[in-house]
């Protein structure tokens, strides 16, 4: 098996890995209550999706 002739420096190694970073996922606001949610999902605070109630949410009062 082949062995590298020279050791890869820290700079070269880090330059190669610059594109391997995590990205923040997309977030939108609920049209009814304004809570931040992931797109194309029902709101967990009010239970609405596309201006219609799809989930019954209990109120803790």
mmCIF file of the N, C-alpha and C atoms, coordinates in Angstrom:
data_MODEL
# 
_entry.id   MODEL 
# 
loop_
_atom_site.group_PDB 
_atom_site.id 
_atom_site.type_symbol 
_atom_site.label_atom_id 
_atom_site.label_alt_id 
_atom_site.label_comp_id 
_atom_site.label_asym_id 
_atom_site.label_entity_id 
_atom_site.label_seq_id 
_atom_site.pdbx_PDB_ins_code 
_atom_site.Cartn_x 
_atom_site.Cartn_y 
_atom_site.Cartn_z 
_atom_site.occupancy 
_atom_site.B_iso_or_equiv 
_atom_site.pdbx_formal_charge 
_atom_site.auth_seq_id 
_atom_site.auth_comp_id 
_atom_site.auth_asym_id 
_atom_site.auth_atom_id 
_atom_site.pdbx_PDB_model_num 
ATOM 1   N N  . UNK A 1 1  ? 0.834   -1.175 0.000  1.00 0.00 ? 1  UNK A N  1 
ATOM 2   C CA . UNK A 1 1  ? 0.000   0.000  0.000  1.00 0.00 ? 1  UNK A CA 1 
ATOM 3   C C  . UNK A 1 1  ? 0.881   1.241  0.000  1.00 0.00 ? 1  UNK A C  1 
ATOM 4   N N  . UNK A 1 2  ? 0.465   2.261  -0.735 1.00 0.00 ? 2  UNK A N  1 
ATOM 5   C CA . UNK A 1 2  ? 1.265   3.474  -0.860 1.00 0.00 ? 2  UNK A CA 1 
ATOM 6   C C  . UNK A 1 2  ? 1.209   4.299  0.428  1.00 0.00 ? 2  UNK A C  1 
ATOM 7   N N  . UNK A 1 3  ? 2.314   4.961  0.715  1.00 0.00 ? 3  UNK A N  1 
ATOM 8   C CA . UNK A 1 3  ? 2.428   5.825  1.891  1.00 0.00 ? 3  UNK A CA 1 
ATOM 9   C C  . UNK A 1 3  ? 2.728   7.239  1.401  1.00 0.00 ? 3  UNK A C  1 
ATOM 10  N N  . UNK A 1 4  ? 2.074   8.268  1.980  1.00 0.00 ? 4  UNK A N  1 
ATOM 11  C CA . UNK A 1 4  ? 2.351   9.637  1.548  1.00 0.00 ? 4  UNK A CA 1 
ATOM 12  C C  . UNK A 1 4  ? 3.827   9.995  1.743  1.00 0.00 ? 4  UNK A C  1 
ATOM 13  N N  . UNK A 1 5  ? 4.380   10.700 0.777  1.00 0.00 ? 5  UNK A N  1 
ATOM 14  C CA . UNK A 1 5  ? 5.795   11.084 0.840  1.00 0.00 ? 5  UNK A CA 1 
ATOM 15  C C  . UNK A 1 5  ? 6.032   12.092 1.946  1.00 0.00 ? 5  UNK A C  1 
ATOM 16  N N  . UNK A 1 6  ? 5.125   13.074 2.080  1.00 0.00 ? 6  UNK A N  1 
ATOM 17  C CA . UNK A 1 6  ? 5.248   14.086 3.122  1.00 0.00 ? 6  UNK A CA 1 
ATOM 18  C C  . UNK A 1 6  ? 3.945   14.161 3.917  1.00 0.00 ? 6  UNK A C  1 
ATOM 19  N N  . UNK A 1 7  ? 4.081   14.587 5.139  1.00 0.00 ? 7  UNK A N  1 
ATOM 20  C CA . UNK A 1 7  ? 2.916   14.757 6.002  1.00 0.00 ? 7  UNK A CA 1 
ATOM 21  C C  . UNK A 1 7  ? 2.095   15.947 5.521  1.00 0.00 ? 7  UNK A C  1 
ATOM 22  N N  . UNK A 1 8  ? 0.756   15.820 5.563  1.00 0.00 ? 8  UNK A N  1 
ATOM 23  C CA . UNK A 1 8  ? -0.126  16.925 5.183  1.00 0.00 ? 8  UNK A CA 1 
ATOM 24  C C  . UNK A 1 8  ? -0.128  17.948 6.313  1.00 0.00 ? 8  UNK A C  1 
ATOM 25  N N  . UNK A 1 9  ? 0.157   19.194 5.975  1.00 0.00 ? 9  UNK A N  1 
ATOM 26  C CA . UNK A 1 9  ? 0.243   20.230 6.998  1.00 0.00 ? 9  UNK A CA 1 
ATOM 27  C C  . UNK A 1 9  ? -1.141  20.567 7.545  1.00 0.00 ? 9  UNK A C  1 
ATOM 28  N N  . UNK A 1 10 ? -1.178  21.217 8.698  1.00 0.00 ? 10 UNK A N  1 
ATOM 29  C CA . UNK A 1 10 ? -2.440  21.621 9.319  1.00 0.00 ? 10 UNK A CA 1 
ATOM 30  C C  . UNK A 1 10 ? -3.214  22.569 8.414  1.00 0.00 ? 10 UNK A C  1 
ATOM 31  N N  . UNK A 1 11 ? -2.499  23.472 7.760  1.00 0.00 ? 11 UNK A N  1 
ATOM 32  C CA . UNK A 1 11 ? -3.160  24.444 6.880  1.00 0.00 ? 11 UNK A CA 1 
ATOM 33  C C  . UNK A 1 11 ? -3.817  23.758 5.693  1.00 0.00 ? 11 UNK A C  1 
ATOM 34  N N  . UNK A 1 12 ? -3.103  22.862 5.052  1.00 0.00 ? 12 UNK A N  1 
ATOM 35  C CA . UNK A 1 12 ? -3.661  22.148 3.899  1.00 0.00 ? 12 UNK A CA 1 
ATOM 36  C C  . UNK A 1 12 ? -4.866  21.300 4.309  1.00 0.00 ? 12 UNK A C  1 
ATOM 37  N N  . UNK A 1 13 ? -4.756  20.657 5.452  1.00 0.00 ? 13 UNK A N  1 
ATOM 38  C CA . UNK A 1 13 ? -5.837  19.815 5.938  1.00 0.00 ? 13 UNK A CA 1 
ATOM 39  C C  . UNK A 1 13 ? -7.078  20.665 6.242  1.00 0.00 ? 13 UNK A C  1 
ATOM 40  N N  . UNK A 1 14 ? -6.883  21.805 6.876  1.00 0.00 ? 14 UNK A N  1 
ATOM 41  C CA . UNK A 1 14 ? -8.008  22.683 7.220  1.00 0.00 ? 14 UNK A CA 1 
ATOM 42  C C  . UNK A 1 14 ? -8.606  23.349 5.986  1.00 0.00 ? 14 UNK A C  1 
ATOM 43  N N  . UNK A 1 15 ? -7.773  23.674 4.997  1.00 0.00 ? 15 UNK A N  1 
ATOM 44  C CA . UNK A 1 15 ? -8.284  24.247 3.748  1.00 0.00 ? 15 UNK A CA 1 
ATOM 45  C C  . UNK A 1 15 ? -9.170  23.245 3.012  1.00 0.00 ? 15 UNK A C  1 
ATOM 46  N N  . UNK A 1 16 ? -8.818  21.969 3.078  1.00 0.00 ? 16 UNK A N  1 
ATOM 47  C CA . UNK A 1 16 ? -9.599  20.935 2.425  1.00 0.00 ? 16 UNK A CA 1 
ATOM 48  C C  . UNK A 1 16 ? -10.948 20.748 3.122  1.00 0.00 ? 16 UNK A C  1 
ATOM 49  N N  . UNK A 1 17 ? -10.996 20.985 4.420  1.00 0.00 ? 17 UNK A N  1 
ATOM 50  C CA . UNK A 1 17 ? -12.210 20.737 5.196  1.00 0.00 ? 17 UNK A CA 1 
ATOM 51  C C  . UNK A 1 17 ? -13.082 21.974 5.406  1.00 0.00 ? 17 UNK A C  1 
ATOM 52  N N  . UNK A 1 18 ? -12.809 23.067 4.738  1.00 0.00 ? 18 UNK A N  1 
ATOM 53  C CA . UNK A 1 18 ? -13.559 24.293 4.989  1.00 0.00 ? 18 UNK A CA 1 
ATOM 54  C C  . UNK A 1 18 ? -15.022 24.179 4.598  1.00 0.00 ? 18 UNK A C  1 
ATOM 55  N N  . UNK A 1 19 ? -15.359 23.327 3.643  1.00 0.00 ? 19 UNK A N  1 
ATOM 56  C CA . UNK A 1 19 ? -16.745 23.195 3.220  1.00 0.00 ? 19 UNK A CA 1 
ATOM 57  C C  . UNK A 1 19 ? -17.517 22.196 4.077  1.00 0.00 ? 19 UNK A C  1 
ATOM 58  N N  . UNK A 1 20 ? -16.870 21.534 5.008  1.00 0.00 ? 20 UNK A N  1 
ATOM 59  C CA . UNK A 1 20 ? -17.524 20.540 5.856  1.00 0.00 ? 20 UNK A CA 1 
ATOM 60  C C  . UNK A 1 20 ? -18.005 21.168 7.158  1.00 0.00 ? 20 UNK A C  1 
ATOM 61  N N  . UNK A 1 21 ? -18.935 22.102 7.070  1.00 0.00 ? 21 UNK A N  1 
ATOM 62  C CA . UNK A 1 21 ? -19.432 22.736 8.283  1.00 0.00 ? 21 UNK A CA 1 
ATOM 63  C C  . UNK A 1 21 ? -20.949 22.652 8.320  1.00 0.00 ? 21 UNK A C  1 
ATOM 64  N N  . UNK A 1 22 ? -21.502 22.724 9.494  1.00 0.00 ? 22 UNK A N  1 
ATOM 65  C CA . UNK A 1 22 ? -22.949 22.616 9.653  1.00 0.00 ? 22 UNK A CA 1 
ATOM 66  C C  . UNK A 1 22 ? -23.613 23.917 9.263  1.00 0.00 ? 22 UNK A C  1 
ATOM 67  N N  . UNK A 1 23 ? -24.824 23.783 8.749  1.00 0.00 ? 23 UNK A N  1 
ATOM 68  C CA . UNK A 1 23 ? -25.606 24.958 8.373  1.00 0.00 ? 23 UNK A CA 1 
ATOM 69  C C  . UNK A 1 23 ? -26.841 25.037 9.256  1.00 0.00 ? 23 UNK A C  1 
ATOM 70  N N  . UNK A 1 24 ? -27.288 26.241 9.488  1.00 0.00 ? 24 UNK A N  1 
ATOM 71  C CA . UNK A 1 24 ? -28.500 26.455 10.267 1.00 0.00 ? 24 UNK A CA 1 
ATOM 72  C C  . UNK A 1 24 ? -29.697 26.131 9.388  1.00 0.00 ? 24 UNK A C  1 
ATOM 73  N N  . UNK A 1 25 ? -30.618 25.357 9.914  1.00 0.00 ? 25 UNK A N  1 
ATOM 74  C CA . UNK A 1 25 ? -31.811 24.992 9.167  1.00 0.00 ? 25 UNK A CA 1 
ATOM 75  C C  . UNK A 1 25 ? -32.729 26.187 8.970  1.00 0.00 ? 25 UNK A C  1 
ATOM 76  N N  . UNK A 1 26 ? -33.597 26.101 7.980  1.00 0.00 ? 26 UNK A N  1 
ATOM 77  C CA . UNK A 1 26 ? -34.515 27.191 7.673  1.00 0.00 ? 26 UNK A CA 1 
ATOM 78  C C  . UNK A 1 26 ? -35.623 27.257 8.717  1.00 0.00 ? 26 UNK A C  1 
ATOM 79  N N  . UNK A 1 27 ? -36.024 28.472 9.085  1.00 0.00 ? 27 UNK A N  1 
ATOM 80  C CA . UNK A 1 27 ? -37.114 28.697 10.013 1.00 0.00 ? 27 UNK A CA 1 
ATOM 81  C C  . UNK A 1 27 ? -38.062 29.727 9.433  1.00 0.00 ? 27 UNK A C  1 
ATOM 82  N N  . UNK A 1 28 ? -39.358 29.552 9.701  1.00 0.00 ? 28 UNK A N  1 
ATOM 83  C CA . UNK A 1 28 ? -40.364 30.522 9.286  1.00 0.00 ? 28 UNK A CA 1 
ATOM 84  C C  . UNK A 1 28 ? -41.225 30.848 10.488 1.00 0.00 ? 28 UNK A C  1 
ATOM 85  N N  . UNK A 1 29 ? -42.125 31.814 10.323 1.00 0.00 ? 29 UNK A N  1 
ATOM 86  C CA . UNK A 1 29 ? -43.032 32.192 11.400 1.00 0.00 ? 29 UNK A CA 1 
ATOM 87  C C  . UNK A 1 29 ? -44.431 31.677 11.096 1.00 0.00 ? 29 UNK A C  1 
ATOM 88  N N  . UNK A 1 30 ? -45.119 31.266 12.132 1.00 0.00 ? 30 UNK A N  1 
ATOM 89  C CA . UNK A 1 30 ? -46.500 30.817 12.003 1.00 0.00 ? 30 UNK A CA 1 
ATOM 90  C C  . UNK A 1 30 ? -47.364 32.017 11.629 1.00 0.00 ? 30 UNK A C  1 
ATOM 91  N N  . UNK A 1 31 ? -48.277 31.816 10.694 1.00 0.00 ? 31 UNK A N  1 
ATOM 92  C CA . UNK A 1 31 ? -49.106 32.937 10.237 1.00 0.00 ? 31 UNK A CA 1 
ATOM 93  C C  . UNK A 1 31 ? -50.151 33.333 11.270 1.00 0.00 ? 31 UNK A C  1 
ATOM 94  N N  . UNK A 1 32 ? -50.507 32.421 12.169 1.00 0.00 ? 32 UNK A N  1 
ATOM 95  C CA . UNK A 1 32 ? -51.537 32.733 13.159 1.00 0.00 ? 32 UNK A CA 1 
ATOM 96  C C  . UNK A 1 32 ? -50.962 33.278 14.464 1.00 0.00 ? 32 UNK A C  1 
ATOM 97  N N  . UNK A 1 33 ? -50.010 32.545 15.058 1.00 0.00 ? 33 UNK A N  1 
ATOM 98  C CA . UNK A 1 33 ? -49.508 32.948 16.377 1.00 0.00 ? 33 UNK A CA 1 
ATOM 99  C C  . UNK A 1 33 ? -48.134 33.600 16.339 1.00 0.00 ? 33 UNK A C  1 
ATOM 100 N N  . UNK A 1 34 ? -47.386 33.464 15.243 1.00 0.00 ? 34 UNK A N  1 
ATOM 101 C CA . UNK A 1 34 ? -46.084 34.112 15.123 1.00 0.00 ? 34 UNK A CA 1 
ATOM 102 C C  . UNK A 1 34 ? -44.924 33.323 15.702 1.00 0.00 ? 34 UNK A C  1 
ATOM 103 N N  . UNK A 1 35 ? -45.160 32.094 16.136 1.00 0.00 ? 35 UNK A N  1 
ATOM 104 C CA . UNK A 1 35 ? -44.084 31.263 16.671 1.00 0.00 ? 35 UNK A CA 1 
ATOM 105 C C  . UNK A 1 35 ? -43.162 30.818 15.539 1.00 0.00 ? 35 UNK A C  1 
ATOM 106 N N  . UNK A 1 36 ? -41.883 30.616 15.853 1.00 0.00 ? 36 UNK A N  1 
ATOM 107 C CA . UNK A 1 36 ? -40.941 30.150 14.840 1.00 0.00 ? 36 UNK A CA 1 
ATOM 108 C C  . UNK A 1 36 ? -41.077 28.642 14.689 1.00 0.00 ? 36 UNK A C  1 
ATOM 109 N N  . UNK A 1 37 ? -41.249 28.190 13.442 1.00 0.00 ? 37 UNK A N  1 
ATOM 110 C CA . UNK A 1 37 ? -41.417 26.776 13.135 1.00 0.00 ? 37 UNK A CA 1 
ATOM 111 C C  . UNK A 1 37 ? -40.603 26.435 11.895 1.00 0.00 ? 37 UNK A C  1 
ATOM 112 N N  . UNK A 1 38 ? -40.398 25.141 11.671 1.00 0.00 ? 38 UNK A N  1 
ATOM 113 C CA . UNK A 1 38 ? -39.757 24.694 10.448 1.00 0.00 ? 38 UNK A CA 1 
ATOM 114 C C  . UNK A 1 38 ? -40.774 24.754 9.323  1.00 0.00 ? 38 UNK A C  1 
ATOM 115 N N  . UNK A 1 39 ? -40.350 25.046 8.103  1.00 0.00 ? 39 UNK A N  1 
ATOM 116 C CA . UNK A 1 39 ? -41.299 25.176 7.006  1.00 0.00 ? 39 UNK A CA 1 
ATOM 117 C C  . UNK A 1 39 ? -42.012 23.866 6.681  1.00 0.00 ? 39 UNK A C  1 
ATOM 118 N N  . UNK A 1 40 ? -43.251 23.966 6.214  1.00 0.00 ? 40 UNK A N  1 
ATOM 119 C CA . UNK A 1 40 ? -44.075 22.840 5.779  1.00 0.00 ? 40 UNK A CA 1 
ATOM 120 C C  . UNK A 1 40 ? -44.401 21.882 6.923  1.00 0.00 ? 40 UNK A C  1 
ATOM 121 N N  . UNK A 1 41 ? -44.556 22.430 8.124  1.00 0.00 ? 41 UNK A N  1 
ATOM 122 C CA . UNK A 1 41 ? -44.934 21.627 9.282  1.00 0.00 ? 41 UNK A CA 1 
ATOM 123 C C  . UNK A 1 41 ? -45.984 22.367 10.083 1.00 0.00 ? 41 UNK A C  1 
ATOM 124 N N  . UNK A 1 42 ? -46.805 21.620 10.789 1.00 0.00 ? 42 UNK A N  1 
ATOM 125 C CA . UNK A 1 42 ? -47.847 22.223 11.618 1.00 0.00 ? 42 UNK A CA 1 
ATOM 126 C C  . UNK A 1 42 ? -47.201 22.899 12.821 1.00 0.00 ? 42 UNK A C  1 
ATOM 127 N N  . UNK A 1 43 ? -47.800 24.002 13.252 1.00 0.00 ? 43 UNK A N  1 
ATOM 128 C CA . UNK A 1 43 ? -47.304 24.745 14.412 1.00 0.00 ? 43 UNK A CA 1 
ATOM 129 C C  . UNK A 1 43 ? -47.625 23.959 15.678 1.00 0.00 ? 43 UNK A C  1 
ATOM 130 N N  . UNK A 1 44 ? -46.638 23.800 16.555 1.00 0.00 ? 44 UNK A N  1 
ATOM 131 C CA . UNK A 1 44 ? -46.861 23.063 17.795 1.00 0.00 ? 44 UNK A CA 1 
ATOM 132 C C  . UNK A 1 44 ? -47.511 23.917 18.865 1.00 0.00 ? 44 UNK A C  1 
ATOM 133 N N  . UNK A 1 45 ? -47.482 25.231 18.696 1.00 0.00 ? 45 UNK A N  1 
ATOM 134 C CA . UNK A 1 45 ? -48.079 26.129 19.691 1.00 0.00 ? 45 UNK A CA 1 
ATOM 135 C C  . UNK A 1 45 ? -49.588 26.265 19.500 1.00 0.00 ? 45 UNK A C  1 
ATOM 136 N N  . UNK A 1 46 ? -50.038 26.455 18.244 1.00 0.00 ? 46 UNK A N  1 
ATOM 137 C CA . UNK A 1 46 ? -51.470 26.673 17.995 1.00 0.00 ? 46 UNK A CA 1 
ATOM 138 C C  . UNK A 1 46 ? -52.113 25.551 17.191 1.00 0.00 ? 46 UNK A C  1 
ATOM 139 N N  . UNK A 1 47 ? -51.321 24.668 16.562 1.00 0.00 ? 47 UNK A N  1 
ATOM 140 C CA . UNK A 1 47 ? -51.864 23.525 15.836 1.00 0.00 ? 47 UNK A CA 1 
ATOM 141 C C  . UNK A 1 47 ? -52.343 23.838 14.436 1.00 0.00 ? 47 UNK A C  1 
ATOM 142 N N  . UNK A 1 48 ? -51.937 24.957 13.860 1.00 0.00 ? 48 UNK A N  1 
ATOM 143 C CA . UNK A 1 48 ? -52.392 25.341 12.531 1.00 0.00 ? 48 UNK A CA 1 
ATOM 144 C C  . UNK A 1 48 ? -51.359 25.022 11.468 1.00 0.00 ? 48 UNK A C  1 
ATOM 145 N N  . UNK A 1 49 ? -51.882 24.732 10.261 1.00 0.00 ? 49 UNK A N  1 
ATOM 146 C CA . UNK A 1 49 ? -51.043 24.550 9.082  1.00 0.00 ? 49 UNK A CA 1 
ATOM 147 C C  . UNK A 1 49 ? -51.818 25.091 7.898  1.00 0.00 ? 49 UNK A C  1 
ATOM 148 N N  . UNK A 1 50 ? -51.262 26.066 7.208  1.00 0.00 ? 50 UNK A N  1 
ATOM 149 C CA . UNK A 1 50 ? -51.897 26.725 6.059  1.00 0.00 ? 50 UNK A CA 1 
ATOM 150 C C  . UNK A 1 50 ? -53.287 27.246 6.418  1.00 0.00 ? 50 UNK A C  1 
ATOM 151 N N  . UNK A 1 51 ? -53.362 27.974 7.527  1.00 0.00 ? 51 UNK A N  1 
ATOM 152 C CA . UNK A 1 51 ? -54.574 28.654 8.005  1.00 0.00 ? 51 UNK A CA 1 
ATOM 153 C C  . UNK A 1 51 ? -55.724 27.708 8.322  1.00 0.00 ? 51 UNK A C  1 
ATOM 154 N N  . UNK A 1 52 ? -55.458 26.458 8.652  1.00 0.00 ? 52 UNK A N  1 
ATOM 155 C CA . UNK A 1 52 ? -56.508 25.555 9.110  1.00 0.00 ? 52 UNK A CA 1 
ATOM 156 C C  . UNK A 1 52 ? -55.966 24.730 10.271 1.00 0.00 ? 52 UNK A C  1 
ATOM 157 N N  . UNK A 1 53 ? -56.825 24.439 11.240 1.00 0.00 ? 53 UNK A N  1 
ATOM 158 C CA . UNK A 1 53 ? -56.409 23.709 12.430 1.00 0.00 ? 53 UNK A CA 1 
ATOM 159 C C  . UNK A 1 53 ? -56.297 22.226 12.100 1.00 0.00 ? 53 UNK A C  1 
ATOM 160 N N  . UNK A 1 54 ? -55.129 21.678 12.291 1.00 0.00 ? 54 UNK A N  1 
ATOM 161 C CA . UNK A 1 54 ? -54.902 20.262 11.980 1.00 0.00 ? 54 UNK A CA 1 
ATOM 162 C C  . UNK A 1 54 ? -54.563 19.454 13.237 1.00 0.00 ? 54 UNK A C  1 
ATOM 163 N N  . UNK A 1 55 ? -54.181 20.129 14.317 1.00 0.00 ? 55 UNK A N  1 
ATOM 164 C CA . UNK A 1 55 ? -53.830 19.462 15.565 1.00 0.00 ? 55 UNK A CA 1 
ATOM 165 C C  . UNK A 1 55 ? -54.593 20.135 16.701 1.00 0.00 ? 55 UNK A C  1 
ATOM 166 N N  . UNK A 1 56 ? -55.180 19.319 17.574 1.00 0.00 ? 56 UNK A N  1 
ATOM 167 C CA . UNK A 1 56 ? -55.810 19.850 18.784 1.00 0.00 ? 56 UNK A CA 1 
ATOM 168 C C  . UNK A 1 56 ? -54.719 20.045 19.824 1.00 0.00 ? 56 UNK A C  1 
ATOM 169 N N  . UNK A 1 57 ? -54.552 21.278 20.282 1.00 0.00 ? 57 UNK A N  1 
ATOM 170 C CA . UNK A 1 57 ? -53.515 21.598 21.252 1.00 0.00 ? 57 UNK A CA 1 
ATOM 171 C C  . UNK A 1 57 ? -54.162 21.909 22.583 1.00 0.00 ? 57 UNK A C  1 
ATOM 172 N N  . UNK A 1 58 ? -53.708 21.219 23.642 1.00 0.00 ? 58 UNK A N  1 
ATOM 173 C CA . UNK A 1 58 ? -54.225 21.477 24.986 1.00 0.00 ? 58 UNK A CA 1 
ATOM 174 C C  . UNK A 1 58 ? -53.620 22.762 25.513 1.00 0.00 ? 58 UNK A C  1 
ATOM 175 N N  . UNK A 1 59 ? -54.399 23.541 26.223 1.00 0.00 ? 59 UNK A N  1 
ATOM 176 C CA . UNK A 1 59 ? -53.895 24.751 26.852 1.00 0.00 ? 59 UNK A CA 1 
ATOM 177 C C  . UNK A 1 59 ? -53.617 24.449 28.307 1.00 0.00 ? 59 UNK A C  1 
ATOM 178 N N  . UNK A 1 60 ? -52.426 24.788 28.773 1.00 0.00 ? 60 UNK A N  1 
ATOM 179 C CA . UNK A 1 60 ? -52.025 24.542 30.159 1.00 0.00 ? 60 UNK A CA 1 
ATOM 180 C C  . UNK A 1 60 ? -52.324 25.760 31.003 1.00 0.00 ? 60 UNK A C  1 
ATOM 181 N N  . UNK A 1 61 ? -53.552 25.882 31.462 1.00 0.00 ? 61 UNK A N  1 
ATOM 182 C CA . UNK A 1 61 ? -53.947 26.999 32.346 1.00 0.00 ? 61 UNK A CA 1 
ATOM 183 C C  . UNK A 1 61 ? -54.421 26.499 33.672 1.00 0.00 ? 61 UNK A C  1 
# 
